[in-house]
Every structure is written in C-alpha cells, then in structure tokens.
Amino acid sequence: MHEPKRPRKPMTTTTHSLKSTAAAMSLLVAALPSSASDFFLKNGDKVVMMGDSITEQHLYSTYVEAWALTRFPAWDLRFFNVGIGGDGASGGSERFRRDVLAFAATAMTVNFGMNDCGGPGSNFNAEQYKNFTTSMQKIADQAKAANIRVAWCTTTPAEVMDEGPSVLPFILNLEKFSAAVKELAASNGNALFIDQFHPFVAAIDKARAANPKHRIGGGDVVHPGPPGQTLMAAEILKGMSFPMLPTRSGRWRLPSAPRTATFMTGFSAGCCVRVAFLSSWK
C-alpha cells in the first residue's frame, strides 16, 4: 500500500478476536455477485482511501487491498492510504490536490463523519452538520472534475462501553451524519454509497444480546481493531460488488462442519499476513 510521506504516530497493536474476524468474512462471501464487470474497482485503478484516524490505522484499507489483489492477481491495482488522525471532511477537501490528485487517482473511498459530528455522545449541531455536508460536496466536486469514481462510506459507530442492550441511543448524532452521506451520494449522480454504520450497529447489538459485556470491535470506543475493521472491509467490498470465486455449483460454499480455515487478510510491507481461525458455519 502506497502512502504519502508524512510523519505518523506510532500505532498501538490490539489483540483481535478470531471468531469476530471469521464472522465478518462469512458475511462477506454470503451474498456476492459473480461478475467481475460489476466490481467497482477496475484493472489499472489507482485507489485513494481518504479518511480520519480510523482510516489511518491501515487496517480496513489493507484488507480491501489484499482481497482485491488476491482475487485479481493479474490486475494492476495501486492503493494509497491518506487517512489523517483528527481530520474531517473539511480537511479532506482542502488536501484533495495533495493527497488525491497527486497520485493520479481513478477511484477513491471517502470515510468521514466521526470527528465532524463531535464524536460519540455528542448532540446534533446544525453548524457542524452544514460544514460537513458542504465540505463533502467540495470533495465530490473535485472528484467529478478529475473524473474520479467515488465510494461514499459512512463512518463506523462508536462502541461505547456501557452495558445497555443497544448502542444506538448513544450515537444518534453519528447516524444523522451517516444519513447525510447517503443523501450526498444520491445527489451526485447516484454515486456508490456504502453503509458501514448500520451493519456494525447490528453486529454490536447482537453480541450484547448474548452477553451485555461482549464487545466486537477489538479496539477502543472510536477506533475498531482488526475484528471491527475486518467488518468494515467486508461491507466496503460487498458495497463494491466484489465478485466471489466460482465453484462447481456456481457459488462460494462455506464449511459444513467445524474446521480450520486460512484467509489472506492483509499485506504489510509487501508481505502477506495470513490469519488462521476456527470456523463452524453451516
């Protein structure tokens, strides 16, 4: 993964749940089309992945890159992570020339909203909302002028540490900003919209229903660790119509009995990272 040359803060390694990673991957392969022509990414693409500190972790961006490159090894695909901690849509708009055009991008993902709305537990602020939508539109205008295809992604929900049955009441402001992303995509030629927010909330609530102490993200309140970012990558790839590998039956078949499976889940410094986990889906 190529990235801009800028100082970066050291990243904290988090221990991740293999079962959560496995579950996210099972969701990915469960309902994918089989035609490469439907895939959002194309051979020869230079893909910029823009966002805040969640993107800067180089997790979901690495997983998307790994799945795309292992699915289409003959393709010439290049990925550039331009996530910056503490940034929002206004910053993304201002650095578009440096961080997008400089890489001659042909496609990009945009993932803002967490900082723009004030973070988890924040109340709705009309001025913040207007600044967010205005700045996102500026990104859209610059992308359109450069003929860059955009996948508009909602932010992920904050996984607050309370033990209530649902996390949603604490992140309603995040949900409003996520709805704004959907409206933005629709108003810009029905561009690709990817909802990471609601599937993530559903996964959190399902885990809490089983045990109020369960957490799925593997990171902190705002920043998902590898399990949560695997779910992010899964939703992004599903939204992009990532094509599954055909089998004799014409579809991807999950194991019918517990077994050990190995998935390619990332590239780091040119090395493939393989995560082995136990799976028991039917």
C-alpha positions, -999 to 999 in steps of 0.1 A, spaced: 0 0 0 15 33 -11 10 63 12 20 99 14 53 107 31 44 123 63 51 117 100 27 93 116 20 85 152 30 50 164 1 26 162 -10 5 191 -14 -32 184 -46 -46 196 -54 -83 202 -82 -93 179 -110 -118 182 -105 -146 156 -142 -155 158 -152 -120 150 -129 -119 120 -143 -152 108 -179 -140 112 -172 -109 92 -156 -129 64 -186 -152 64 -208 -122 59 -187 -110 30 -189 -142 10 -225 -149 18 -241 -127 -9 -216 -116 -35 -221 -113 -73 -200 -135 -96 -193 -110 -124 -160 -91 -124 -176 -64 -146 -199 -54 -116 -169 -48 -94 -164 -11 -85 -126 -13 -89 -112 -19 -124 -79 -31 -138 -54 -2 -138 -71 17 -110 -52 39 -86 -73 39 -55 -70 65 -28 -86 57 6 -93 90 24 -105 94 60 -95 102 96 -77 82 123 -99 52 117 -85 50 81 -50 60 92 -48 27 112 -41 10 78 -64 -19 87 -96 -19 66 -77 -3 37 -51 -31 38 -78 -58 39 -96 -43 9 -63 -41 -9 -55 -77 -1 -88 -91 -11 -88 -72 -44 -52 -82 -53 -56 -118 -44 -89 -120 -63 -74 -104 -94 -37 -111 -92 -32 -101 -129 -47 -67 -124 -26 -36 -120 -41 -20 -88 -24 5 -66 -38 17 -33 -29 48 -13 -40 53 23 -44 91 30 -61 88 64 -51 115 89 -59 114 126 -83 141 138 -93 151 103 -127 157 89 -144 164 56 -132 200 56 -96 188 58 -102 162 32 -114 189 8 -85 212 15 -59 184 9 -76 169 -21 -50 181 -46 -20 169 -24 -35 136 -13 -57 125 -43 -47 143 -75 -10 139 -67 -15 101 -70 -35 104 -103 -63 86 -86 -90 70 -107 -111 57 -78 -114 66 -41 -132 59 -9 -142 87 14 -148 79 51 -155 109 73 -181 118 100 -167 108 134 -148 140 140 -172 161 120 -201 154 143 -181 158 175 -177 121 183 -198 96 204 -222 111 228 -223 145 210 -255 164 204 -266 175 170 -251 208 159 -266 225 128 -234 244 121 -212 212 123 -237 194 100 -237 222 74 -199 223 74 -198 185 70 -222 185 40 -206 215 24 -171 200 27 -182 166 14 -198 183 -16 -165 201 -23 -148 167 -23 -175 154 -47 -170 184 -70 -132 180 -71 -136 142 -78 -160 149 -106 -137 174 -122 -109 149 -121 -132 120 -134 -126 100 -102 -151 74 -92 -161 77 -55 -174 52 -30 -190 72 -2 -187 54 31 -204 62 63 -184 63 95 -185 33 119 -204 36 151 -187 42 184 -187 11 205 -194 27 239 -185 8 270 -219 8 287 -237 -25 291 -271 -15 276 -289 -37 252 -283 -14 222 -255 10 214 -277 32 191 -292 56 216 -256 69 224 -247 75 187 -278 90 172 -258 120 160 -234 97 142 -264 82 125 -276 116 113 -242 123 97 -243 88 81 -277 97 66 -261 128 51 -235 107 33 -263 87 17 -281 119 6 -248 132 -8 -242 100 -29 -278 102 -42 -275 139 -52 -242 133 -70 -254 110 -98 -264 82 -76 -228 75 -67 -219 44 -48 -230 46 -12 -217 21 14 -233 18 48 -209 6 74 -228 22 102 -259 1 105 -244 -34 98 -218 -26 125 -246 -15 150 -265 -47 142 -233 -68 150 -227 -49 182 -263 -53 194 -264 -90 185 -233 -95 206 -247 -76 235 -280 -95 234 -259 -127 240 -239 -110 268 -240 -73 277 -203 -74 283 -195 -86 248 -175 -62 225 -168 -69 189 -145 -41 176 -113 -52 192 -102 -16 197 -113 15 217 -146 33 217 -138 52 184 -112 31 167 -121 -5 158 -93 -30 160 -87 -58 134 -121 -76 140 -141 -44 136 -120 -32 107 -125 -66 90 -162 -60 92 -156 -25 77 -137 -41 48 -164 -67 43 -191 -41 40 -170 -20 16 -163 -49 -6 -199 -60 -6 -209 -25 -15 -184 -25 -43 -199 -58 -57 -168 -77 -50 -171 -109 -71 -167 -143 -54 -147 -171 -68 -170 -195 -87 -171 -232 -76 -186 -262 -94 -220 -252 -80 -215 -216 -91 -213 -202 -56 -189 -200 -27 -196 -228 -2 -188 -223 35 -176 -253 55 -205 -275 67 -186 -287 97 -161 -271 121 -127 -269 105 -96 -247 104 -96 -222 76 -69 -197 64 -78 -164 48 -55 -138 32 -64 -107 52 -36 -82 46 -4 -70 30 22 -52 51 55 -40 36 50 -64 7 44 -94 30 12 -113 31 -4 -117 65 -24 -148 70 -49 -152 98 -59 -188 107 -91 -193 127 -117 -219 136 -149 -217 117 -181 -236 123 -207 -222 99 -233 -243 82 
